[in-house]
Amino acid sequence: MAKAAAKKVSFLVQRGVRINGESIHPSKDAKKPVIITLPEGFARELVYASKGKIVDQKATKTIAEKNDDDDLDDAFGANADAKE
């Protein structure tokens, strides 16, 4: 089953954060802010953790999205855990 795509928002990084094994730090130059695109729920969690804020600007840095497709469904079947 495919997951529904989450709404994406732009997030201005104000304090360092680690996402999918990648460290993202704020820019030292105020004229070049670090803005990334994240799912809205995750961005809100980072706002509550005082890591930055949600903005209406275009992303300046891209991050690799986590891919949970590990080909196990091909090997074992999509419903391997289902009781028959």
CORURTA-V149459 format. One record per backbone hydrogen bond with DSSP energy under -1.0 kcal/mol. NH is the residue of the N-H (numbers start at 0). CO is the residue of the C=O. If there is no record, write none. Layout:
BEGIN
nh = <NH | NH>
co = <CO | CO>
END
This chain:
BEGIN
nh = <8 | 10 | 11 | 12 | 13 | 14 | 16 | 18 | 21 | 23 | 31 | 35 | 37 | 39 | 42 | 43 | 44 | 45 | 46 | 47 | 48 | 49 | 50 | 52 | 54 | 59 | 60 | 69 | 74 | 75 | 76 | 79>
co = <37 | 35 | 52 | 33 | 50 | 50 | 23 | 21 | 18 | 16 | 28 | 10 | 8 | 6 | 38 | 39 | 40 | 41 | 42 | 43 | 44 | 46 | 45 | 11 | 9 | 34 | 34 | 67 | 70 | 71 | 72 | 76>
END
